[in-house]
Amino acid sequence: MADCLICTNSIEPFHDFGRMPIANGFLRPEQVTDEFFFELKVGFCPSCKMVQLTELVDPDKLFHDDYAYFSSISTRMAEHFRQYAEWVREKYTAAADPLVIEVGSNDGIMLRNFSNAGVRHVGVEPSANVAQAAREQGINTLCEFFNEETARQICDEYGQADAVLGANVICHIPDLHSIFAGLDVLLKPTGVFVFEEPYLGDIVEKASYDQVYDEHFFYFSLHSVRSLARRHGMELIDVLPQSVHGGSMRYVIARQGSHRPTASVAEILNREIDNGLAHAATFVRLSERIDASRDALVGLLQELKGQGKRIAGYGATSKSTTVTNFCGIGPDLVEFISDTTPGKQGKLSPGVHIPVVPYSHFAESRPDVALLFAWNHASEILANETAFRAGGGQFVVYVPEVRILDDKTSYRHAG
């Protein structure tokens, strides 16, 4: 039994993924003996409707001066952030000399759009290496965690903000009440808080359990976001579904009564009720589907391996850590994982210790099968891998079902 991080009511896990390492904790061989593990469990709060981890990892273990993820590696995400920034500029920065703040600004991939347009901006990024990368691109960046104290520091120096933004980062912050305390200080009376996160509705629909890992403390629905906002005198005024990260939602929050909510808020709230996102039974069924997906994936990989096929992983993602450790997929099934991030190359994957190699190794060694851990970038990847597929290479995916791409068969565990 654990206490809800939002309303302090008691919650029980609906799924236990077992012993898990840090998702982005790619490590050198000599670090294996000191690897950190914790129990990865996820639960549903019947009171405030928040889905959340029931055991938290110290944020200092997750976000530090050797953080492995740089947002700018994906051209698709660069374009998405350009469009996101343009949308915010058009809707919420009409005032003279506007100020935009981004929480978890990473290497400045979104804020550079505001910088290039001459908009005052501040990025707040706790990981020193990516914050430095942003500064080198001319992005005004504080290397801090965002909270009330940081908000006061920004407000004292720059004034109040027209918009505070986030992208796949608010779910990383265990103390969301500190975020809203900071927003109360920092936002202008008509200012907005806009953030995007993987959407719980998509996770349930696709059984995309690899979205569950240490950095993702929360899994948001409109019901849980609305409840959280109301606790702080704010309200949900707009929502926009997004295709990135396997299905995300953009939420817009403002001070109570400062903006008229759009019709889409009520529409999607009603859809969530119809889809059971406010009921515990939905998540019990999700747990059963997660176990079935694991069994089907391991069964397919073992079948392919038995046929003498060489299997490689494609994309050393945080999500891959959940899949490989929960499913028990190690170097006996997956020979290596190919990744374009220099900081991950030459290291071992967390927990199961599959070697991570440069993309050039994937192209040169010509495995028979690629297990697509970066499935949320499938369209971008498949467009780049026509030669691999033309030469007989196969991609295996496990979301929304376990299958070989271009094969209409859905694999199910027969044991």
C-alpha positions in Angstrom: 0.0 0.0 0.0 1.3 3.5 -0.9 0.0 7.0 -0.5 -1.2 9.0 -3.5 1.4 11.8 -4.3 -1.5 14.2 -5.1 -4.3 13.6 -2.6 -2.5 11.3 0.0 -5.2 8.6 -0.2 -4.1 5.0 -0.1 -3.5 3.3 -3.4 -2.5 -0.2 -4.4 -0.4 -1.2 -7.4 -2.2 -2.7 -10.3 1.0 -4.0 -11.9 4.4 -5.0 -10.6 7.2 -4.9 -13.2 9.7 -6.3 -10.7 13.3 -5.3 -10.0 14.3 -2.6 -12.4 17.4 -0.5 -13.0 17.5 3.2 -13.9 15.9 3.5 -17.4 18.5 5.8 -18.8 21.3 4.3 -16.7 23.4 3.0 -19.6 26.7 1.9 -18.0 30.3 1.0 -18.7 31.3 -2.6 -17.9 33.2 -1.6 -14.8 30.0 0.0 -13.4 27.9 -3.2 -13.5 28.7 -4.3 -9.9 27.4 -0.9 -8.5 24.2 -0.8 -10.5 21.1 0.6 -8.7 17.8 -1.3 -8.8 14.3 -0.6 -7.4 10.9 -2.1 -7.6 8.8 -0.7 -10.5 5.1 -0.7 -9.6 2.3 1.4 -10.9 -1.0 2.1 -9.2 -4.3 4.0 -9.7 -5.8 6.5 -7.2 -9.6 6.0 -7.1 -10.0 9.4 -5.4 -8.1 11.9 -7.7 -7.8 9.4 -10.6 -4.1 9.8 -10.9 -2.1 6.8 -12.2 1.4 6.9 -10.7 4.5 5.0 -9.6 4.2 3.7 -6.0 8.0 3.7 -5.4 10.0 6.7 -6.4 13.6 7.1 -7.3 15.5 10.1 -6.1 15.4 12.6 -8.9 19.2 13.2 -8.5 19.8 9.7 -9.7 17.7 10.4 -12.9 18.7 14.0 -13.9 22.4 14.8 -13.5 25.5 16.0 -15.3 25.7 12.9 -17.5 22.0 12.7 -18.6 21.9 10.5 -21.7 18.9 12.0 -23.7 19.2 15.0 -26.0 15.9 16.0 -27.6 17.6 17.4 -30.8 18.5 13.9 -32.1 15.1 13.4 -33.7 14.2 15.5 -36.7 10.6 14.6 -36.2 10.6 16.0 -32.7 12.5 19.2 -33.9 9.6 19.8 -36.3 7.0 19.0 -33.6 8.6 21.5 -31.2 8.7 24.2 -34.0 5.0 23.7 -34.5 4.3 23.7 -30.7 6.2 26.9 -30.2 4.4 28.6 -33.1 1.1 27.6 -31.7 2.0 29.1 -28.3 3.2 32.3 -29.9 0.1 32.8 -31.9 -2.4 32.0 -29.0 -0.7 33.2 -25.9 2.1 35.8 -26.5 0.2 38.7 -27.9 1.2 41.0 -25.2 4.1 43.5 -25.7 7.5 42.0 -24.8 6.2 38.5 -23.8 8.1 36.1 -21.6 8.1 32.3 -22.1 9.5 29.8 -19.6 10.1 26.2 -20.3 10.4 23.6 -17.5 12.8 20.8 -18.4 14.1 22.6 -21.5 16.7 19.9 -22.3 19.1 21.1 -25.0 16.9 24.1 -26.0 15.2 22.4 -29.0 11.9 24.2 -28.4 13.1 27.5 -26.9 15.4 28.2 -29.8 12.2 28.9 -31.8 11.3 31.6 -29.4 14.9 32.8 -29.3 15.0 33.0 -33.1 11.8 35.1 -33.0 13.2 37.5 -30.5 10.9 36.4 -27.6 12.3 36.7 -24.1 12.7 33.2 -22.7 14.2 31.2 -19.8 14.8 27.4 -19.8 14.9 25.6 -16.5 16.9 22.3 -16.9 18.4 20.3 -14.0 20.8 18.2 -16.0 24.0 20.1 -16.4 25.3 18.6 -19.6 22.1 19.3 -21.7 21.7 22.7 -20.0 25.2 23.6 -21.2 24.4 22.3 -24.7 21.4 24.8 -24.7 23.6 27.7 -23.5 26.0 27.0 -26.3 23.2 27.5 -28.8 22.4 30.9 -27.2 19.4 29.7 -25.1 19.0 31.4 -21.8 19.0 28.5 -19.4 19.1 27.9 -15.6 20.5 24.6 -14.4 17.9 24.1 -11.6 14.8 22.0 -10.8 11.7 24.1 -11.2 9.8 24.9 -8.0 8.5 27.9 -6.1 12.0 29.1 -5.2 13.2 28.9 -8.8 10.0 30.7 -9.9 10.6 33.6 -7.5 14.2 33.8 -8.8 13.0 34.1 -12.4 10.2 36.5 -11.5 12.5 38.8 -9.6 14.9 39.0 -12.6 12.5 38.9 -15.6 9.0 39.6 -14.3 5.9 37.3 -14.7 5.5 35.0 -17.6 2.8 34.9 -20.4 3.3 31.1 -20.8 5.1 28.4 -18.9 5.7 25.3 -21.1 6.6 21.7 -20.7 7.1 18.8 -23.0 7.3 15.2 -21.7 8.7 16.5 -18.4 5.9 17.3 -16.0 5.3 13.6 -15.4 9.0 13.5 -14.3 8.4 15.6 -11.2 7.1 13.8 -8.1 6.1 17.0 -6.2 3.6 18.5 -8.6 2.3 20.7 -5.8 5.7 22.5 -5.9 5.2 23.1 -9.6 1.8 24.7 -9.1 3.2 26.8 -6.2 5.8 28.1 -8.7 3.1 28.7 -11.3 1.1 30.8 -8.9 4.2 33.1 -8.4 5.3 33.2 -12.0 2.2 33.4 -14.2 0.6 36.7 -15.1 -3.2 36.9 -14.2 -4.1 35.7 -17.7 -0.9 33.5 -18.2 -1.1 29.9 -19.2 0.6 26.7 -18.3 0.9 24.4 -21.4 2.4 21.0 -21.2 2.4 17.7 -23.2 2.8 14.2 -21.8 2.2 10.6 -22.9 -1.6 10.2 -22.6 -3.0 7.5 -20.3 -5.8 6.8 -22.8 -3.2 5.8 -25.4 -1.2 3.7 -23.0 -4.4 1.8 -22.0 -5.6 1.4 -25.6 -2.2 0.2 -26.9 -1.0 -1.6 -23.8 2.2 0.5 -24.3 3.6 -0.6 -20.9 7.1 0.5 -21.9 6.0 4.1 -21.1 6.2 3.0 -17.4 9.7 3.7 -16.1 11.4 5.6 -13.3 11.4 9.1 -14.8 7.6 8.8 -15.5 6.2 9.3 -12.0 2.7 10.1 -13.4 0.5 9.0 -16.3 -2.0 11.8 -16.9 -5.6 11.7 -18.0 -7.9 14.8 -18.2 -9.6 13.6 -15.1 -6.4 13.6 -13.0 -5.1 16.9 -14.5 -8.4 18.6 -13.9 -8.4 17.4 -10.3 -4.8 18.6 -9.8 -5.4 22.0 -11.2 -8.5 22.6 -9.1 -6.5 22.0 -6.0 -4.5 25.0 -6.8 -7.2 27.4 -7.9 -6.6 26.7 -11.6 -8.6 25.0 -14.3 -8.1 23.0 -17.5 -9.1 25.3 -20.4 -8.0 23.3 -23.5 -6.7 19.9 -24.6 -5.2 18.8 -27.9 -4.3 15.2 -28.7 -0.8 14.8 -30.2 0.7 11.8 -32.1 4.3 12.1 -30.6 5.6 9.6 -28.0 3.2 7.0 -29.0 0.2 9.2 -28.2 0.3 12.4 -26.1 -2.0 15.1 -24.9 -1.4 18.8 -24.7 -3.0 20.4 -21.7 -3.6 24.1 -21.2 -4.2 25.3 -17.6 -5.0 28.9 -16.4 -6.2 30.6 -13.3 -9.8 29.9 -12.5 -12.1 32.1 -14.5 -9.4 33.8 -16.6 -10.2 31.9 -19.8 -13.3 30.2 -21.2 -12.7 26.4 -21.5 -13.0 25.0 -25.0 -15.6 22.3 -26.0 -12.8 19.7 -26.4 -12.3 19.6 -22.6 -15.8 18.3 -22.0 -15.8 16.0 -25.1 -12.6 14.2 -24.0 -13.7 14.0 -20.4 -16.8 12.2 -21.5 -14.7 9.9 -23.7 -12.6 9.0 -20.8 -15.6 8.0 -18.8 -16.8 5.8 -21.7 -13.3 4.2 -21.9 -13.1 3.5 -18.2 -10.1 5.7 -17.4 -11.7 6.8 -14.1 -12.3 3.2 -12.9 -9.8 0.8 -11.2 -11.2 -2.3 -13.1 -9.7 -0.9 -16.4 -6.2 -1.1 -15.0 -6.7 -4.6 -13.7 -7.5 -5.6 -17.2 -4.5 -3.6 -18.5 -2.2 -5.6 -16.2 -3.5 -8.8 -17.7 -2.8 -7.5 -21.2 0.7 -6.4 -20.2 1.6 -10.0 -19.1 0.1 -11.4 -22.3 2.2 -9.0 -24.4 5.4 -10.0 -22.6 4.8 -13.7 -23.1 4.0 -13.2 -26.8 7.1 -11.1 -27.4 9.5 -13.5 -25.6 7.8 -16.4 -27.5 8.3 -14.7 -30.9 12.0 -13.8 -30.2 12.7 -17.4 -29.1 11.0 -18.7 -32.2 13.1 -16.4 -34.5 16.3 -17.3 -32.6 15.5 -21.0 -33.0 15.3 -20.4 -36.7 18.9 -19.3 -36.6 18.1 -15.6 -37.1 20.3 -12.9 -35.5 18.3 -10.3 -33.6 19.4 -6.7 -32.8 17.6 -4.0 -30.9 16.9 -0.7 -32.6 17.0 2.4 -30.3 18.5 2.3 -26.8 15.5 4.1 -25.4 14.4 4.5 -21.8 11.4 2.4 -22.8 13.6 -0.4 -23.9 14.8 -0.8 -20.3 11.3 -1.6 -19.1 10.8 -4.1 -21.9 14.1 -5.9 -21.7 14.1 -6.2 -17.9 10.4 -7.1 -17.5 10.5 -9.6 -20.3 14.0 -11.0 -19.3 15.4 -10.2 -22.8 19.2 -10.3 -22.6 22.2 -10.8 -24.9 21.1 -14.4 -25.4 18.2 -13.2 -27.5 19.2 -9.7 -28.6 22.9 -9.5 -29.8 23.2 -5.7 -29.5 21.2 -2.5 -29.5 21.9 0.1 -32.2 21.7 3.8 -31.2 22.7 7.1 -32.7 23.4 8.8 -29.3 27.2 9.0 -28.8 26.8 9.0 -25.0 25.2 5.6 -25.0 27.5 3.9 -27.5 30.1 1.5 -26.1 28.0 1.1 -23.0 25.7 -1.7 -21.7 21.9 -1.4 -21.5 20.6 -1.1 -17.9 20.0 -4.3 -16.0 20.3 -6.9 -18.7 23.6 -5.5 -20.1 23.0 -5.8 -23.9 25.9 -4.0 -25.7 24.9 -0.6 -27.2 26.7 0.1 -30.5 26.7 2.9 -33.1 24.2 2.8 -35.9 27.1 2.0 -38.3 27.5 -1.4 -36.7 23.8 -2.2 -37.4 24.3 -1.3 -41.1 27.5 -3.3 -41.4 26.6 -6.4 -39.5 23.2 -6.9 -41.2 21.2 -8.7 -38.5 18.1 -10.6 -39.7 15.7 -9.0 -37.3 15.5 -5.6 -35.6 13.4 -5.3 -32.4 12.1 -1.8 -32.7 12.3 -0.3 -29.2 11.9 3.2 -30.7 8.5 2.2 -32.0 7.1 5.7 -31.5 9.5 6.9 -34.2 8.5 4.0 -36.5 7.5 6.2 -39.5 10.8 8.1 -39.4 12.9 4.9 -38.9 11.1 2.8 -41.6 11.6 5.6 -44.1 15.3 5.4 -43.5 15.5 1.6 -43.5 14.3 0.7 -46.9 17.6 -1.0 -47.8 17.5 -3.2 -44.7 14.0 -4.3 -45.4 14.6 -4.8 -49.1 17.5 -7.1 -48.2 15.2 -9.3 -46.2 15.5 -7.6 -42.8 12.5 -7.7 -40.5 11.2 -5.3 -37.9 9.5 -6.7 -34.8 7.2 -4.5 -32.8 5.2 -5.1 -29.6 2.9 -2.0 -29.5 -0.1 -2.2 -29.9 0.5 -5.9 -30.5 3.4 -8.3 -31.0 4.1 -8.8 -34.7 6.5 -8.7 -37.5 5.9 -5.6 -39.6 4.4 -6.4 -43.0 3.1 -9.7 -41.5 -0.6 -9.6 -40.7 -0.1 -12.2 -37.9 -0.6 -11.1 -34.3 1.6 -13.3 -32.1 0.1 -14.6 -28.9 1.7 -16.8 -26.2 0.6 -20.4 -26.5 2.1 -21.6 -23.2 
